[in-house]
Amino acid sequence: MAQRIAVIGSGGIGGVIAEAAHAAGHEVTMCVRTPFERLVLDAPEGTSEIPVEVATDPGAVGECDWIVLTTKVHDVPGTAPWLNKLDDGSTPLVVVQNGVAHRESVAELGVRAPVLPALIYVGAERTGPGRVVRRSPTTMQVEGGELGSRFVALLEGSAVKLRATDDFHTAAWRKMLTNVAPNPITALTLRRLDVLADDDVRELCAGILAEAIAVARAESASLTQQDADKVLADYTARMPPTNGTSMLYDRIAGLPLEHEHITGALVSAADRHGIPVPLNRTLLTLLRAIKPAPIPGV
């Protein structure tokens, strides 16, 4: 049965979620700051228009069955008007974000809704208002349990490979491994994933990941060096070199970066456990020194 889904955020992830929800037969409202007339998605299978309602005023959105939050962690405070309107205490809130603190990211907003943490793996880029490029298939993981099972069922019929996991904590740290090296490196070098093919850069990635594994294990995530080795191999074997990262796209657009919730979160956890992470700490210092400003022609 069709359900009403409110997607907060119209970036690459918001567009991909809207695509999946529509494919599964649901009605989608996109809650956005910048209005657009239609959502167009370019994918390897072709270009399609996704029929969605677009709302810029929280007061114009009616009741919904699911809320899906797709903004970056540092943009969550700006979603308060939407959540204040949509959160009735029972409608589930799916938090699709990077980092390892999904519930914490919305806690300060006084959310009453049941929260479902979610991870997404997809190469997606917002190229303009209402225009999203998806360069890869989409896979998602959600926290196991009754709510997670309901969300898996919700997107049945879409092309998304979605599963629930009973160890979401480890899954979130494994996703951290995929972000903690390429996101900072692409943002700092202003290059796409082709930069990871450089021998010196791959050596740097290996060191960054080794530090991350030590921290993840101290945080009780069930990861080993084999996980780091697989992620490093996947950087070039499975990810198209023309793909970018969310942090690269944000830097080009002159937007704030989410380094505090990726590299910053790792360094903070390392400090709690007394683990030296000189490579990640150096990246964090450089990322904090970036002044947001659009970079034309990149």
C-alpha positions in Angstrom: 0.0 0.0 0.0 1.3 3.4 -0.9 2.6 5.5 2.0 3.5 9.2 2.3 7.1 9.9 2.8 8.7 13.2 3.6 12.3 13.5 2.5 14.1 16.4 4.2 17.0 17.6 2.0 17.4 17.7 -1.7 21.0 16.8 -2.1 22.3 13.7 -3.8 21.1 11.4 -1.1 17.7 13.0 -0.9 17.3 12.6 -4.6 18.3 9.0 -4.5 15.9 8.2 -1.6 13.1 10.0 -3.4 13.8 7.8 -6.5 13.7 4.6 -4.5 10.6 5.6 -2.6 8.8 6.4 -5.9 9.9 3.2 -7.5 8.5 1.3 -4.5 5.1 2.9 -5.1 5.0 5.7 -2.5 4.1 9.4 -2.5 7.1 11.6 -1.9 7.3 15.2 -0.6 10.7 16.8 -0.7 11.2 19.4 2.1 13.8 21.9 0.7 15.2 25.4 1.1 15.7 26.1 -2.6 12.5 25.4 -4.7 12.6 23.6 -8.0 9.8 22.5 -10.4 10.8 18.9 -10.9 13.3 16.3 -9.8 15.4 15.0 -12.6 17.8 12.1 -11.9 20.6 11.1 -14.3 21.6 7.4 -13.7 23.6 4.7 -15.6 20.2 3.4 -16.8 19.2 6.7 -18.2 17.6 10.0 -17.3 14.2 10.1 -15.6 11.9 12.6 -13.9 10.8 11.6 -10.4 7.3 12.8 -9.6 7.5 14.4 -6.2 5.9 17.3 -4.4 8.3 20.1 -3.5 7.7 22.0 -0.3 9.6 25.0 1.1 7.2 25.8 3.9 6.7 23.3 6.7 3.2 24.5 7.2 2.3 23.3 3.7 3.2 19.7 4.4 0.4 17.4 5.6 0.6 14.2 7.7 3.1 11.6 6.5 3.9 7.9 7.4 7.7 8.2 7.3 10.2 11.1 7.7 13.6 10.6 6.1 16.4 13.0 7.1 19.1 13.2 4.5 21.0 16.4 5.3 24.6 16.5 6.5 25.0 16.3 10.3 26.1 20.0 10.5 22.9 21.0 8.7 20.6 19.2 11.1 19.8 22.3 13.3 18.4 23.9 10.2 15.8 21.1 9.8 14.2 22.0 13.1 11.1 23.7 11.5 10.4 20.6 9.4 10.8 18.2 12.3 8.7 20.4 14.6 5.9 20.2 12.1 6.3 16.5 11.1 7.2 14.9 14.3 4.0 13.7 16.0 5.8 11.4 18.3 4.9 8.2 16.4 5.9 8.8 12.7 9.3 7.1 12.3 12.3 9.3 11.6 15.0 7.6 9.4 18.4 9.4 9.8 20.5 8.7 6.8 23.9 10.2 7.6 27.7 9.7 7.7 29.4 9.4 11.0 28.7 7.2 14.0 26.2 9.3 16.0 22.9 9.2 14.2 20.6 9.5 17.2 22.9 12.1 18.9 22.7 14.3 15.8 18.9 14.9 16.3 18.8 14.6 20.1 19.2 18.3 20.7 16.1 19.1 18.6 13.9 17.3 21.1 12.8 14.7 18.6 10.0 12.5 20.0 9.7 10.2 17.0 11.2 6.7 17.0 14.6 7.1 15.3 16.0 4.6 12.8 19.7 5.0 12.0 20.6 4.3 8.4 23.7 4.1 6.2 23.8 4.5 2.4 26.4 3.6 -0.1 26.0 5.4 -3.5 27.8 7.7 -5.8 25.5 10.6 -6.1 25.9 14.3 -6.7 23.5 17.2 -6.7 24.4 19.3 -9.8 21.7 21.9 -9.4 18.3 22.5 -7.8 16.2 19.4 -8.6 19.0 17.8 -10.6 20.9 14.7 -9.2 23.4 12.4 -10.8 23.6 8.9 -9.5 26.7 7.1 -10.8 26.4 3.8 -9.0 23.8 1.3 -7.6 22.5 2.0 -4.1 22.9 -0.1 -1.1 21.6 0.7 2.4 21.8 -0.7 5.9 19.5 0.1 8.8 19.5 -0.8 12.5 17.8 -4.2 13.0 14.6 -4.6 14.9 10.9 -4.1 14.1 11.3 -0.6 12.8 14.3 -1.6 10.6 12.2 -4.5 9.1 9.4 -2.1 8.3 11.7 0.2 6.4 13.2 -2.7 4.5 9.7 -3.7 3.5 8.9 0.0 2.6 11.5 0.1 -0.2 10.7 -3.3 -1.6 10.2 -2.9 -5.3 13.0 -0.3 -5.7 16.5 -1.1 -7.0 18.0 -0.3 -3.6 19.7 -3.3 -1.9 18.6 -2.7 1.7 19.1 -4.9 4.7 18.8 -4.6 8.5 21.8 -5.4 10.7 21.9 -6.4 14.3 25.3 -4.7 14.8 24.7 -1.3 13.4 27.5 0.1 15.6 30.1 -2.0 13.7 28.3 -1.1 10.4 28.6 2.6 11.1 32.3 2.3 11.8 32.8 0.2 8.7 31.1 3.0 6.7 33.5 5.4 8.5 36.4 3.5 6.9 35.0 4.3 3.4 34.8 8.0 4.3 37.8 8.8 6.5 40.4 8.7 3.7 38.8 9.6 0.4 36.6 12.4 1.7 39.4 14.5 3.2 41.9 13.7 0.4 39.6 14.6 -2.4 38.4 17.8 -0.6 42.0 18.9 0.0 43.4 18.0 -3.4 40.3 19.0 -5.4 40.5 15.8 -7.3 38.0 13.0 -7.8 38.7 9.4 -6.8 41.4 9.1 -9.5 43.7 10.6 -6.9 43.5 7.3 -4.9 45.4 5.5 -7.7 48.6 7.5 -7.0 51.0 5.2 -5.1 51.9 7.8 -2.5 48.2 8.6 -1.9 47.4 4.9 -1.5 50.1 4.6 1.1 48.7 7.5 2.9 45.2 5.9 2.8 46.6 2.7 4.3 48.0 4.6 7.2 44.8 6.6 7.7 42.8 3.3 7.7 45.2 1.6 10.1 44.6 4.4 12.6 40.9 4.2 12.1 40.8 0.4 12.7 42.6 0.9 16.1 40.1 3.5 17.1 37.1 1.5 15.9 38.2 -1.5 17.9 38.6 0.6 21.0 35.0 1.8 20.4 33.9 -1.9 20.4 33.4 -2.2 16.7 34.1 -5.7 15.4 36.5 -4.7 12.7 40.0 -6.0 11.8 42.8 -5.1 9.5 41.1 -7.2 6.8 38.3 -4.7 6.7 40.8 -1.9 6.1 42.5 -3.9 3.4 39.2 -4.6 1.6 38.1 -0.9 1.8 41.5 0.2 0.4 41.2 -2.4 -2.5 37.6 -1.2 -3.2 38.7 2.4 -3.5 40.0 1.8 -7.0 38.6 -1.6 -7.9 34.9 -0.8 -7.4 34.6 3.0 -7.4 34.8 4.8 -10.7 37.7 7.3 -10.8 35.3 9.9 -12.1 33.3 9.7 -8.8 33.8 12.4 -6.3 32.9 12.5 -2.6 30.3 14.5 -0.7 33.1 16.5 1.0 34.6 17.3 -2.4 31.3 18.4 -3.8 30.6 20.6 -0.8 34.0 22.3 -1.1 33.5 23.0 -4.8 30.1 24.5 -4.0 31.6 26.6 -1.2 29.5 24.9 1.5 30.7 23.9 5.0 32.3 20.5 5.2 31.3 17.6 7.4 34.9 16.8 8.5 34.0 17.3 12.2 31.6 14.4 12.0 34.0 12.1 10.1 37.7 12.8 10.8 36.8 14.9 13.9 34.7 12.1 15.3 37.5 9.7 14.8 40.1 12.0 16.4 37.8 12.7 19.4 37.4 8.9 19.9 41.1 8.4 19.6 41.7 11.0 22.3 39.2 9.3 24.6 41.2 6.1 24.4 44.7 7.6 24.3 45.4 6.3 20.7 47.8 8.3 18.6 46.3 9.2 15.2 48.9 11.6 13.7 47.7 11.2 10.1 44.0 11.8 10.8 44.9 14.7 13.2 46.9 16.3 10.4 44.0 16.0 8.0 41.6 17.5 10.5 43.9 20.5 11.0 44.0 21.1 7.3 40.3 20.6 6.8 39.6 23.1 9.6 41.8 25.6 7.9 39.6 25.6 4.7 37.5 28.7 4.3 34.2 28.0 2.5 34.0 29.7 -0.9 32.8 28.4 -4.3 35.5 27.1 -6.5 34.5 27.8 -10.2 35.6 25.5 -13.0 36.5 22.5 -10.8 
